[in-house]
Amino acid sequence: METTTLVIPGFRGSGPDHWQTWMEPRVSGARRVEQIDWDAPMLMAWADAVAEAIRGSSRPVWLVAHSFGCLAAITAAAGLSSRIAGALLVAPADPDRFSLLGSREAGRDDDLPSIAAHLPREALSFPSLVVASANDPWMSSAKVADWGRCWESVVVDIGRAGHINTESGFGPWPEGLDLLRMLQSTWLPGGTASADRIWQRRRRVATRDRMPPTQPYPANKR
């Protein structure tokens, strides 16, 4: 089945050296969500742009999101789940660091409620894979695990990888592309997922690349 893959960058966008930019031409039917001010992390504006892109596709949609883009993707997709084939959510940002007005500056915007209340806290009706880092400065491991359990996502810890962005060395990222392909081949539109299958295939990728496989966070397994 032909599908569309929507790429949703995070705060300040994904530049020419970012793994999302590297991945786009390597995925058939991939395109970046437009009409977003990448320097202004406004959840509802971003989610509206993602929702418009989802509705504009005549085919099932895969979401490939990073950082704040993960929050926008999940918010938009919650109301359009029948159109979503699945989601690869890489290094989601902590919603408590943002209000509906944008980034919450420490000591200045503490009185503004975070956007956490606007995110779905129930199981997503489409398969999702969260890729996490043990030392991500934008979201603690405990919070990643908590959101993963809420969404019933499979959560894969790739070790101490920072924010999984250009600054932490993630330009070309073949392993990320492999994870997307695993997700797409394991979860077909309308099907169900197996965390064990993802984990077994993740081990094979690690062996092939001669990298030590990392343990996933304890997310709920389908």
Residue, then its C-alpha position, 0 to 999 in steps of 0.5 A: m500500500e502506498t503511503t505518505t510520510l510527513v516529517i515534522p521537525g522540532f523547535r528551530g527546525s531541522g537544518p541541512d545537516h539534521w537526520q530528518t533532512w538526510m532521511e527525507p529523500r531516502v523515504s518514498g512519499a516523504r515530505r516536510v510539513e510546511q506553514i510552521d514558524w519553527d522559531a515559535p513553538m506554539l502547540m496549537a499552531w503547529a498541530d493545526a499545520v500537521a493536521e492540515a497536512i494529514r488531511g491533505s494526503s489521500r493515502p495513509v500517513w506515517l509521522v516522523a517527528h522530532s522534539f517539539g514536533c512530536l508533541a504537535a504530531i501527537t496532538a494533531a493525529a489524535g483527532l485524525s487517527s483513522r488516517i494515521a498508519g503509525a508514528l516514529l517519535v524521536a526525542p520528544a520534548d518535555p511538554d512542561r517546558f512549554s505553555l500555549l504561548g511558547s517556550r516557558e522561560a525559567g523563573r519568568d513563565d512559571d505561572l503559565p500552565s504547561i501544554a501537558a494537559h493538551l496532549p492525549r494521555e490515553a493509548l493511541s489508536f495507531p502504532s507508535l515507536v518512541v526513540a529515546s536517549a538516556n541523557d536527553p536534556w529536553m526530556s528525562s528518562a522517567k518522563v519518556a517512560d511515563w508518556g510511552r505508557c500513556w500512549e502504549s508506545v514501544v520505547v527504545d533507548i538508544g543510549r547516551a545520545g543527547h537530544i538525537n539532533t545535529e549537535s549530538g552527532f545525528g546527521p546521517w542516521p541509518e539506524g533511524l531509517d532502519l527503525l522507521r522501516m522496521l515500524q512500517s514492516t511490522w505494523l501495517p495500516g490497520g494492524t497491531a504491533s508487537a514490542d517483542r518483534i521490534w526488540q528482536r529486529r532492533r537486536r539484529v540491526a545492532t549486531r549487523d552494525r556492531m553496536p551494543p543493543t540498548q535496553p528499552y524503557p519499560a513502556n507498555k507492550r502491545 
